[in-house]
Amino acid sequence: MKKNQCKIGALAMILIAEFGFAQNRDSLSTKEQSIKEVVVVAFGKQKKEEITGSVQSLKTKDIANLQNGNVLQGIGGKVAGVQVISSGQPGSQPTIRMRGIGSINASSDPLIVLDGIPYSGNLNSIPGSDIESISFLEDASSNALYGSRGANGVIIVNTKRGKSTGLHVEADIRTGANFRSIEDYPVYTSPQDYYTAYYNRARIGEIARLTQPGAIPSGASPHEVGITALNKLGYNVYNVPFNNLIGSDGSFNPNAQLLYQDNWKKLIFKPGLRREATVGINANSEQVKSYTFLNYLDDQGYLIASGFERFGIRSNLDYTITPKLKLTSSLSYTYSKQDFGESGGFSNPFQFARNIAPFYPVFLRNDNYQIVYDNNGNTLYDYGDGQGPNGATRSYAVFENPAGNLQSNKSQTVNNISNINLGLNYEIFKGLDFTYNFGGYLENTRALQFGNTVGGTSSSVGGTISKESVFRYTLNHQQLLTYQKKLGKHNFNILIGHELNKIKNDGFSGSKQQLLLPNSLSFDNAVKITDLSGAGYEYAVEGYFSRLLYNYDGKYFFNANIRRDGSSVFSPDSRWGNFYGLGAAWNVTKEDFLKDNSVINSLRLKASYGQQGNDNILLNDGTRDYYAYQDIYGINNFGDDKPVLSLKKQGNRDLKWETSKNLNAGFEISLLKNRINLNADYFERKVSDMIYTLPLPPSNAGSYVKYGNIGDMINKGVQANLSAEILRSDQFQWNVYANATHYKNKITKLPAEQRATGLVSGLFILTEGGDRYTYYLKKFAGVDPTNGDAQWYRTAINPTTQKEETTITKNYKDATDYNTGKSAIPKVYGGFGTDFTYKGISLAVNFAYQFGGYGYDDIYRSLFHSDTYASNYSTDLSKTWTPENPNAVLPRVDLTSTNQNGNSTLYLIKSDYISLQDVTLSYQLPDGFPQQAGLSGLKIYVTGNNLYLWSKRKGYDPRASLTGVSDPYRYSLLSSVSLGFKLTF
């Protein structure tokens, strides 16, 4: 650490020596450049120097080359305080966390605001090339005006609008490939290695079992027990029978010849094509400025039959009707189709391809091991149901074959989204403006699940069709009155406003079985109805708000916001909440003692405090609870066609807002002609009245749940952004940047009933003084070298001494679950990068990182299973106990001891990583060459996203989980590389 500090200090001294005392040759002072920078904030824009809170922005150049169906998937490491957890599924919505954890049982998602109106859709409907800027509002003074929806931060997305007069056209065309970002966990790929490993699991298990008193041999010898286990596998891919495949010394028969082998992963995972084309048209006059944008994206996943397709059009218009009256509009339509490959259970292709033993065939084969075709010449697939060679059946995932099912089945969602934002601004008199904004969002979602009639579990019921249709609309009304006044050196900006937001959702779904035509997706093609249901909800939030912006002579700034919100989620008695934000900033460089300083170009000190609310309560299934204070009943049919009501959730009329009180204090400094810029903040985020499941009487028996306000929590941390211009000249510019965030999460209050024991939530425990993601596990105590048994610690009261003692046990059920003190929350996370330009050549490289947290690698644990079915093993099986390796660090793996790999601290792993997020190399052709082709400009570029990961274990990806727990069913992240052309006319 000291060496790193010395290096940073030396670099700073060199930069000061080189640039600090140079004469100012800029035609426009760097101070003026900084002052003129404008940032999008709540209900408007502010100069950067006027902001008293924490607001960060990404501009067009920061997001233009991101290759993500959802632009938020690509911002990891680019914004301090912001964590991004993504799936590899093209077009998927990432999980975003800003400055820690906002809640336990309510949502921690930030609010998305699109062109000034809260946006309830998925940002995969908006291409990154359509976006002018993205602002991240992280503190109370910045987001308090959004009241009940701003507690977890606000992300403001502004699309491009018309600018300069005349007609200007820009086209961007790129094509490339998507492929898997990281390799999967190393497992056995050779049938020989797998057969040997499986044989040894049975042999070693027998040896260990015989060490127990009174044990009776299961066979003539451990070797025979191993051979017997092999025979139960059914499929033999060698020309030698199982009995002769492995010798008594454990050696594999050298005369055995492989008859066939299929590669599941190569057939399921293939590079996918990525194509995108956008056209932006500026057509502007003195009175009318318009920007029309068209986009087409075909983003195929590396998992076969998965991908995301989108077509969208947007028209943004700014019309000056009279000098006092202005009209703005934003109209857009997006069609998108998302094909999913993820599913649960054995049919999930990621879990299946990882776990299927390497001797099981993909394609159906006859007794001569030749591939079988149907009457139309199509290849048939092996589902392990006895139709394969010699009638063999699978012991693993019978009736499943994702390589075949993905060709025939469908899991698809089609969205049609229309969005309209209208704004009317009238200047009543100089300084006083009235603005009316209206936002309308309409979404029709159609989901399809189709199971084929040929193979898989769906074939056993003659094929399945499930369809769902959901119509949702959001209406938003804003009335804003703004008054600006300058009195000498005093500057005032006062906003008074009202907002009403309504959401209505209505949908139905149905499922049928027994298809007549094997390939028809028509609902009438199936004859047996298995489910038909429908549901809907309505939600409204109304707010009255006001903001005061004041500054004196550009030196001292003050910001005060207040908002009163009412939410339909809560009962009328506790529906309304008051939220506020206060902020102050001091532009120190305006003072006489720094006014002409040649080293310090800008120095601002700032502080803010405020309170927001959270009404986004989540049910156990992850959906939102829009009726928190009301009892929710289900209507059931128990077979006699009579409707019966059953209580699903008990309402709580005393339930009230979760509240978040935010403190922010920091500084911004620019040095050496703005070559070095540092922005640092300290923040505290106290969450009170957290909503969680209440303990209910035993008579409930798990039939329903009830939520209440049970506890408090706090996030404390610091974040910093540092950027530096290493070189600056007419032809060559070189910049570097880095950001870092560190925070601690602590639960400060729990209900009295749980204070002593804590609340157990999956692999985690919630205790006062602990954090949200502290692991609660059995502690691994090593391996018994005599027989390979796994050992764990047990803490109990000694009945003789009446004192607490800790011992070692081999009985997993007797082992104690401990608060490990290890958390999934990293100590620090952020990003760094560099970009430089030489003449027309530019190169930008960006990284993301995190350090100091722990993950729980459940996938790795599952690859040391003791199941008798033929599931694959980790190649680290060589590190487990055997009679020949008694000092192994991993316990024995056999076919009977199912608790050997039970959940414990053995599978905790450091979640540190560094990720190469994106690289872009571009060349802007010099003037003259494009004009010969009728263009005003031409840029050629190569860009790649999500290119490499450095982490603790091959296969484990810490970026894919907020909790650090590896998910065997998750679509692993993908990488993209494209060649593109930007043309301007």
N, C-alpha and C positions, 0 to 999 in steps of 0.2 A: 504494500500500500504506500509506504514511504517513497519507494522508487517511482511509483506513478505520480505522486504529488510533486516530486522533484522534476519529473519530465514536464508536467503541466506548467510548473513555475518557470522552468527554463524557456518553454515555448512562449509564455506570456512576456518574459523579459526580451526575447528576440523580437517579438512583434512590436513592443513598445520602442525598442531601440531603432527598428527599421522605419516605423510609420509615425510614431508619436510626436516627433518634433519636426515633421516635414511641413512645408508650407502648403496652404490650402489652394489647390489649383482647380477646384470644382466651380463651375459657373453658378450652380445652385447649392447653397449650403446644405449639409447633411441634416442639420436641425430642421430646415424647412421641409425637406423630403419626408422626414418622420412625421412632422405635424400634419402634412397633407394626406397621409395614409388614412383611409376610411375603412371601418369595420362594420359589418352587419350585426346588429344587436336586436333585442326585443322591440318590435313595433317601430323599426326604423334603422338609421345608421348613425354612427358617431365617429368623430375623429379619434384616432388611436390615443392621443394625449388626454382625451376627456374621460376615458374609461377608468373607473375606480375599482373594478373587479378583475376577474380572470376570464379573459376571452381570447381564444386562439383561432386562427383561420388557416384554411388551405385554399390556395388560389387555383386558377385553371392550370397553371404549369405544374402544380403539385399532384394533380389528379388526372391529367389528360392521358397519361400512358398506362393507367391502371387497367388491367384486363380482367375485370370481374363483372359478372352479371348483376351483382349488387355492389355499388361503389364502396360501401362501408366495409366490405370484405378486404379491401386493399389498403386501409389506412393504418394497419398495425405498425407501431413504432414511430409514426409520423407526428403524433400529438401527445404531449406530456399529460399524464393523468388518465389517459384513455386506454383501456384494455379491449382487445378484439379477439373473440373466440369464434372461429369459422368452421364450417363443414366444407368438404370438397364438392358437394353437390352443386353444379352450376346454378346460379340464380338464388341460392339459399340466403336467408336472412341471418346475419351473424349476431352473436350476443355481444352487446356493448356495455361496459361498465366504466363509469366516470368517477374517479376519486373514491374508490372503494365500494363497499357493499351497502346498499341503501335500505335493505329490508331482509327479513328472514322468510316471511310467507307472502308478502306483497311483492309486486314487480319491482325490480331494480333497473328497468329499462329507461333510457332517457326519452324525452319527448322529441319527436321529429316535427320541424316546422318547414313547410315548403312554400317559398315565395310569400312569406308572411302569414300563412294559414296553417294551423296544426294539421298534420297529415296522418291519416289512420291506415294508410296502405303500406305495402312493401316497397322499399326503394329499388327493387329490381326492375321496376317499371320506368326508371329514369336512368338513361345511360350517363356515364361519367363525362362524356364529351359534351353533354348538354348543360353541364353545371359550371356556373361562373365562380362560385365560392361556397365553402362550407365553414360555418362558424360553430365553435364549441363553447357554450356558456356554462361555466363550471361553478360559479359562486352565487350567493344569494342576491347581491346587488345587480347581477347580470340577468338572472332568470326568475326573480321574484314576481315579475309582471305576468308570468305564466301560472302563478299560484299553485293550485292543486296538482298540476301536471309537471312542475319544474323541479321537484325534489331530487330527482336522479340526474339532473343536468338537462340541457337543451341542445339539440343539434339543428342549426338553421341552414337549410339548403336553398340557395338562390340560383335559379336557372339563368341562362344568358338572355340578354335583351338587346334591342337595336342600339347602335352607338353612332358612328360617324355617318354623315349624309352620303347619299349615293347608293349604288347597288354593289354589294360585295358578296361573293360566294366562296365558301370554304368546304372542301370535301376531304374526308379522311377514310382511307380504305386500308384494311389490314387483314392478313390471313396468316394462320399459324396452326399450332398443335397444342393439345392439352395432354398431359401425361401425369402419372402418379408422382407425387412430390417426394415421398420417402419410401424406401423399401420396407416390406412387412417384416414381422419377426422371423428370425431364422428358424425354420422347421425342417423336418426330414423331407427331402425331395426324391430320395432313392428308395424303391421298394425293398432292396436288400437291407439298407440301414433301418428301415422301419420294422421289417420282420425280425431283425436281430434285436432291436430295442424291445419289441413287444414280447418276444421270447424271454428276454432277460427280465422283464417286469414280472412275469409269472414265475420264473426260476428264483429270482431274488426274494420274491414274496414268500415262496415256499420255504426257503432257507430261514428267513426271519421268523416265520410262523412256527417252525419246528423248534425254535429256541424257547418257546413258551412251555411251561410245565403241563404235561399231560397231552401235548399235541399229537395227533395221529397223522401220519403221512397221507397226502392226497394222491400220491402216485408212487410208482416204483422208485423214482428219484426226482430231484428238482429238475433235472434235464427233461424227463418224461412229462412233468407238469407243464414245462414250457412248450414242448411239442404239442401237447393236448390243446393248449390255449391257441396255438397257431392254427390248428385244424378248425377251430370255431370261427375263424375269420372268413371262411367261405371262398373268397376270391384268391386264387393262386396265379400269379402272373409269370411263373417260371415253369419250365418243362420238367421239373423235378418235384415229386410230391412233398408235402409239408414234412412228412416223417423223415425225409432224407435231406431236407433243406439246410438244417443246422446240426453240426456234429455235437457230440457230448462235451467237447472242449470249447464249445461256443463259436467255432469257426463256421463260416458260410461255405456251402458246397461250391467249389470252384468250377464244377461242370454245369451248374445251373445257368440256363440261358433265358433271357427275358423275352417273353412272347409278345407283350405289348405294354405300352404305358402312355397315358394321356396327361397333358399338362393343364390342370384346371385354371391356374392363374393366367396363362397365356391366352386361353380361350375366353375368359371372363373380363380381363383387363387389357385393353388395347388403346393406343394413342387415339384421341379424338380430334376431329377437325374443328378449328375455330375460325369463323369468318365474321367480320363486322364492317359495315359501311355506314357512314354518316354524312349528311349534307346540311350545312347551315347557310341560310340566306338572310343577309342584312339588306333591307330596302327602306331607306330613310330619307325624309325631307325635313324641312324646318318644323312642320307641324306634326308629322306622323313618323314614328320610329317603330319598325317592325322587325322581328326576328322569327324566322320559320326554320324548324329543325326536323329532319327526318332521320330515322335510325333503323337499321336492320341488324340483328345479331343471331347467329347460329352457333351456339356454344355447346359442343358435344362433350360429354364426360368421357373419362377413360374407362369407366364401367360401361360395358355394352348396354345399349338401349336406354341410357340416361343422358340427359342434356337439358338445355334451356334455349328456347327460341323466342325472339321478341321482335315486334314491329311497332314503332311508335312515331307519332307526329305531334309537334307542339308549335303553337303560334303565340308569340308574345307581342303585345301591341301597347305602345304609349302614344296617346293622342292628345295634343294640346288644342282643346276646343276653343277656348278663349284664353287670354293671358291669366285669368283667374280660375278657370275650370279645366281640369285635366282628367282624362280617363285612362285607366290601365286595365289590361286584360291578359289572362294567360289561359289558353285552351289547349287541352291535350287529350289524346286517345292512345291507349297502348293495348296491343294484343300480345299475350304471352302464353307459351305452352311449356310446361315443365314435366319432363319424364323422370321418374324416380326409380332408383335401383335399390334403395334401402328398404329393408323390411325387418321384422322381428323374428326371433326363433331360428330354427335350423335353416330356413330358407334364405336368410340374409347372405348375400354373396360374399361379403367381406369375412364374416365369421366362418362361412362354409369353406371358402378357398383356403383359409388359414388352417382349419381344423381337419379337413378331409384327409384321410390317409392316402399316400401317394400311389397305392396300388389299385385304388378304386377307379374304374374307367368312366370317362365322360360319355362315350358313345356305346350304344348297345352292341354287343358282340354275340355271335353264335358259339356253338361248342367247339368250333375250329378257330375261334378268336378273331373271326372276320367281322368287320362292321356291317350292321344290318340296315337296310334301307326300306322305306315304305313303297307303296305301289307307284307313287309319283317321283321316286328317286330321291326323296329327302332323307337325310341322315336321321336315324332314331337315336334317342338318348337313353342311357341306363339310369333307372330310378331305384336300383337296388332292391327290386320287389320280386326277384326270382326269375325274371325273364332273360337274365344274362347267361353267360357260359356255364353249362352244367347245373343250371337252376340255382346258382349261388344267390344268396341274399346279403344285403348290407347289414352290419350291426350298427351303423351310424347313419342317421338322417335318411331313413327309408322313405321313399316316395318324393324325395327332393332332388333336384338337379338344376341349380341356378343357370348353368350354361345353356340348358334347354329352355327353362322357364322364361328367361329374359328375352328369348327370341319370340315367344308366343304370348306371354302374359303382358299386361299393361298396368302401370301405376302412373296416372297422369292427371295433371291439374291444368285447366285452361282458364285464363283470366281475361276479362274484357274490362278495362278501366277507363273511365272518362273523368277528367278533372277540370274544373273551371274556377278561376279566381278573377273576380272583378273588383276594381277599385275606382272610387270617384273622389277626387280631391277638389275642394273649393276654398279659395282664399277669401274669407269674409272681409277682412281688411289686412293691411300689411302687418304681418306677424301672427295673425290668427287664422288657422286653417282648420277645416272640418274634413274628415276622411271617413268614407263608408267602404268597408271591405266585405265582400261576400265570397265564400268558398263553398263549392259543391263537389263532392266526391262520390262517384257511383261505381260500384264494383260488382260484377257478376262472375262468380266462381263456379266452375263445373269440374267435379272430380270423378274419375273413372278408375275402378279396380276390376281387372278381368283375369280370371283364372281359366286356363285351357282345359280341354277335355282329354288330352293325350297323356300327360304325366303330371306328377306333383299331387299334393293333397287335394287340389281342386278337381282332379279327374275322378276321384272316388265318389263325387256327388254329381258327376256329369257336367262339370264346368260351372263357373260362378261369374255373375256380373253384379257389381255394386256401383251405384251412381249417387252423386250428391250435387245439389244445386243450392247456392247461397247467393242471395241478393243483399247488398249492404249499401247504405248511403250515409253520408255525413254532411250536415249543413252547418256552416259557421258564419255568424254575423258579428262584425266589429264596427263600432262607432267610436271615432277618435277625434278629440278636440285638442289641438296643439297651439300653444301660444309661445312665441319667442320675443324677447325684448332685451335690448342692450341699453344700459344706463351708465354712460361713462365706461369704467372698467368692469362694471358688473354685467354679467350675461346670464339670462334666465331662459329656461326651456321647460314649459309646464305641459304635461299630457294628462288628459282625463279621458277615460274610455269605458266601454261596456262591451262584453263579449258573451255570446250564447253559442254553445256547441251542442249539437244533437246527433246521435248515432242511432240508426235502426238497422237491425239485422233480421233476416227471415230466411229460413232454409228448410229443406227436407232431404231425406236420403232413403234409399231402398236397396235391398239385396235380393237376388234371385238365383236359383240353381237349376240344373238340368237343361242344358242347351240343346237345341235341335240342330242348328248349323254350327259347326265347330269354330268358325272364324268370324261370325257376325257379332258385332258389338251392340246391336239393337236390344233394348230392354225386353221387347216382345219375343225375342229369340229364346228366352228362358221361361220355364213354365211354373216353377215352384217358388213362391214368395217366402223368404225366410226372415225378412225384416222390412218394416216400413215405418218411418218416424219423421217427425218434424219439430222444429223448435225455433225460437227467436228471442230477441231481447231489444230493449230500448234503453238508452243512456243519455243523460243530459248533464251538462255542467254550465253554470252561469257565473260570470264574474264582473265586478265593478272595480276599477283600478285607477290609480293616479301615479304620476312620476314627476319629480322635480329634479332638473339638472341645473346646477349653478356653477359658474366659475368666475373667479376674480382675476382679471388681467392675464388669463392664460397660465396662472401660477397655481391657484388653489381651486380644487374641484370638489363638488359635493353632489351626491346622488341619493335620492330617497324614493322608494317605491312602496306602495301599499296596494293590496288586493284583497277583496272579500269574495270568496267562492262558495257556491252551493252545489252539492253533488247529489244526484239521484241515487247513488249507491247507499247512502246512509239514511237513517230515519229522519223525519222532519225535525225531531228534537235536537239532533246533532249534525244536521246537514251542512250548516254554514261554518266556514273557518276563515280566520284572518291571517294573512301572510304579508310579509314585508321584507324590505332589504334596504340597508343603509351603507353608503360607501363614501370614502374621501380619498383624494390623491393630491400630491404636492409635486409640482414640476420644479425641481430644485435648480435646474439649469437656467431658469428664468431669474434667479436671484443674482444680485450683483457679484457675489463672491465666486460664482461659477460661469457668469455670462460669457466671458471671453476665454474660457479654459480651452486649450488646444488638445487636451487629452480626453477629457470627459465631454462628449457631445450631447449626451442626454442622460438625465437621472430623474427618475420618478419613484416616489414612495406612495404606497397605496394600502388601504385597509377597508374591509367591508364585513358586515354582519347581517344576518337575516333569517327568516323562517319560511319554509315551504311545507306543503302537505302532500300526502300520497293516498289516493283512493283506489289504486289499481291492485285490488286484492285477488290473489290466485287461489283456485281450488286445488285439490290434491292431484287432479289430472293435468294441471298447468293452464287450464282455461281461466278466464277472468270471471269473477263473481260480480255481477251487476246488481244483485239483490241481497246485499250483505245483511240487511236487517230483517229480511223476510224468510219464513220457512219455505223450503223448496221440496215439493213432493214429486214423486214419480208415479206414473199411472201404469200398472202392470196387469197382465192377463195370465192368471195362473192355470189356464187350461179350460175354464168353463165359459170363456168369452164374456166375463163380467169384469168391468174395470174396478181395480183395487188400488187405493192410494197407499203409498209407502213414503215415509219421511226420509229424504236424502241428505238434507242439511238443515240444521236448526238455526234460525235467524237470531240476531242479537241486536235489539233496539238500542242498547247502550254502546254499541260499537262506534268508535269515532276515528277521526283522521290519524294516521301515522304522521308525525311531524318531524321535520328535519331542520335543525338549527345549524347554520353554516357560518364559520368564521374564516376569513381569508386576509392574509397580510403578506405583502411582498414588495419587491422593487424591480425596476427595469433600468438598465444602464447600457449606454452605447459609448464605445471608446474608439479613439484613433480614426476619426472621420467615418464613424459607424462601421468600421471593419470588424469590430468585436462587439457582440450584443449578448447580454445575459438578462434573462427574465426568471426570477425565482419567487416562489410562493410557499408560505406555510398555511396549512388548512386544518380546520377541525370541523367535523360533520357529526353532530349529535342527533341520533334518531330516537325518538321517544314514542311511547304508546304503540310499540310494534305489535302487529297482528299475528296471531299464531293459534293453532288448534288448542282449545281448552280441554282440560281433563273432564271426562264425563262419567257418570255412575256406571257400575258394572252392568246394570240392566240394559244399557245401550247396546252392549255386545257387538260393537263395531258397525252398527247398521247406519249411523249417521254421524256427522261431525258438526262442531260449533266453533266459531272463531271469536276471539276476544283480544283486547289490548293487554298484553302481558309483560312487556319488558322494554328495556332501553339498550342502546348500543352507541358506540362512538368510533369514528375513523379519524385518526390523526396522521398527518403526513406532510411531506415537502415534495415539491416538484420544481424542475428547472429546465430551461431551454438555453442552450449556448450555441451561437453561430459565429463564424469568423471568415473574413475574406483574406485568404492567404496571399493571393495575387490579384491585382486589378490594373488592367491596361486596356488600350483600345482593342487589342486583338486577343488577349488572353485573360480569362477570369477563372479563379479557383476558389471554391468555397467549401467549408466543412461545417457540420452541425451535429449536435447531440442533444438528447433530452433524457431525463431520468425522473422517476417517481418512486418514492418510498412512503409507505403508510402502514400503520398498525390498526387492526380492527379489534375492538374489545366489547364484549357484552357486559353492561354495567348493572343490569337489573333483570331478574327473573321472578316468576311467581314464588311465593313463600314455599309452596309445596315442592318445588323443584330446586330450591337453592342448595340443598345439601347433596342431592344426587345428580343434578343437571338434567338436561333434556337430550336424549339420544336421538340422532337423526341420521339413519343409515350408518355410514362408517365414521360419523362425526359426533362430537358431544358438545353441547352448548352449556357453558358454565359461567357464572359471574366471574369476571376477570379473564376469561378465555375468549378466543375469537370464534367466528362463525364456522371456520373449516379446520378445527383441531381434530386430529384423528383419534378415534376411540377403538382400540384394537387389543387383541391378545399379544403379549410380548414373546417373541421367539427366543428360546433359550438354548438354541444350538441343536446338534445332532448327537444322539447316543452312538458312540463309535462301535459298540458291540453288535448292534443290529440295525442301525440306520433310522431308528424311531425319531420323529420330530418331537421336540420338547418345548414346553412353554412355562411361564412363571404363574404361580398361584399364590395369592395373598389372602390369608384367612386368620381368624382368631384361634389360637391354640387353646383347646379346652382345658389343658392342664395348667398352663401359665396365665391364661386369659390375656395374653399379649398377641398383638398382630405379628404374624410371621410370613415370610415369603419363601416358598419352596419351589421346586421344579416338578412338573407333572408331565406324563405322557398321554394323559386323558384330555383330549381337546375340550370336552364339555366342562371339565373341572377347572380349566384355565381361567384366569381372571381377565376381564376386559379393563384396560387401563387408559387413562387420559395420557396420551403419549407426549403431549407438549409440542408435537410437531404439526405444522400447519401447511395447508395447500396454498396459502397466500404468500407470494414471493416477497422477499425483502426489498427488491428493487426491480423495476422494469422500465423499458423505454426503447429508444432507437438512436441510430447515428448514421451518418452518410456523408457523401461528398459529391460535388458536381463541378465540372470545369468545362470551359468553352474556349476553343482556339479557332479563330476565324469562323468558319461555318460548321465546325465539328463540335459536338457536345456529347458529354458522357455524364450520366447520373447513376449513382449506386447508393442503395438504401438498405439498412439492416434493422432488425428488431431483436430484442433480447429480454430475458428475465433471469434473475438469480435469487437463491436463498429460500425457495419454497420446496415442498415435498409433494410428490404424486403417489398415487397408489396404483400399481400396475396390475390390474385385475386380469388383463389378457395374458400377461406373462405367467401369472399364478395358474391360470386355467390350462396352460400348456404343460403342467406337471401333474395332470389328473391321474387318478387311480381307477378310472372307469373301465369296465370290461369291454365297452364298445370301441371300435377302431377309430379313435380320434388321434390326430397328430400330436407330436411332442416337440418341445423346444430342443434345439441342438445342444442346449446347456444341460440336457439330460446326462451328458458325460461328466457333469460336476456333481451328480447326486451320489448318495452312498451305495456302494456295492461291497461284497466281501473282498473284492480286489482293491477297493478304494475306501478304506474304513475312516479316513480322516477328511472326507468330503464336507464341504460347507453347506450343501443342500441335502435334505433328508431323503430317505429311500422312497422310490416311486414303484409301486407294485400294482396289482389289479384288484386289491381288496381293501386296502387301508385308505378309506375315502377322506379321512381328516388330516392326512399327512400334509396336504397343501391348503388347509383351511385359512381363512382370513387372519393375518397376523402382521406384525411389524417386519417380517421377512420380505414382504413385497412392497414396502415403502421405498421410494427412489427419489433422488434429487430431480427436481423439475427444471433445472437450469437449461437454458438454450440460447443460441445465437442463430438467427435466421436471415439468410440473404433474401430480402423481400422483393426487390425489383432492381433491374438494370436496364438502362436505355441508352443506346448509342445512335446518334442522329447526325445527318449532314444536310445543311441548308445550302442548296445550290446557289452560287453567286448570281447577282443580277445579270441578265442577258441570256442565260441559258433557258430559263423557264419561258421568257418572252417569245423565244423562237417557236415555242409550241403553243402560243396563245395564252400562257399563264402569267400571273403576276408573281407567283412564288411556288417553289416546290421543295419539300423536305422529304428525305428518305430516312427511315429509322428501323432499327431492330430493338424490340423490347421483350423482356422476360420478367415474369412475376413468380414469386414463391419458389426460388430456384434451388436453395440448399438449406439444410438444417444440421447444426451441430448440437447433439443432445447426449444424455447419459447412456441410453441404450438403443440399439438399432430396433426400429419398429415403434418405440414409444415416442409419441408426439405430444409434448406439453402444451402446444398451441391449441390443441383440439378440445380442451376441457377446462372449464372455469374451476372446477373442484379438484382437478388433478387426477381424477379417477379415469383410467383408460376404458373406453367403450368399445366392446367387440363388434358392435353393429354399425358404428359410425362410418360415414363416407370419408375415407382418408383424404387429406388435402391434396389438391392438384396443382401442378405447375403449368404455366403457359409461356410459349415463345412465339412471337409473331414478327412478320415483316410488314411494314406499313408505308403508306405514301400520303402526305398532306399536300393538297393542291389548293391554291387560291386563285380566284379569277377577278 
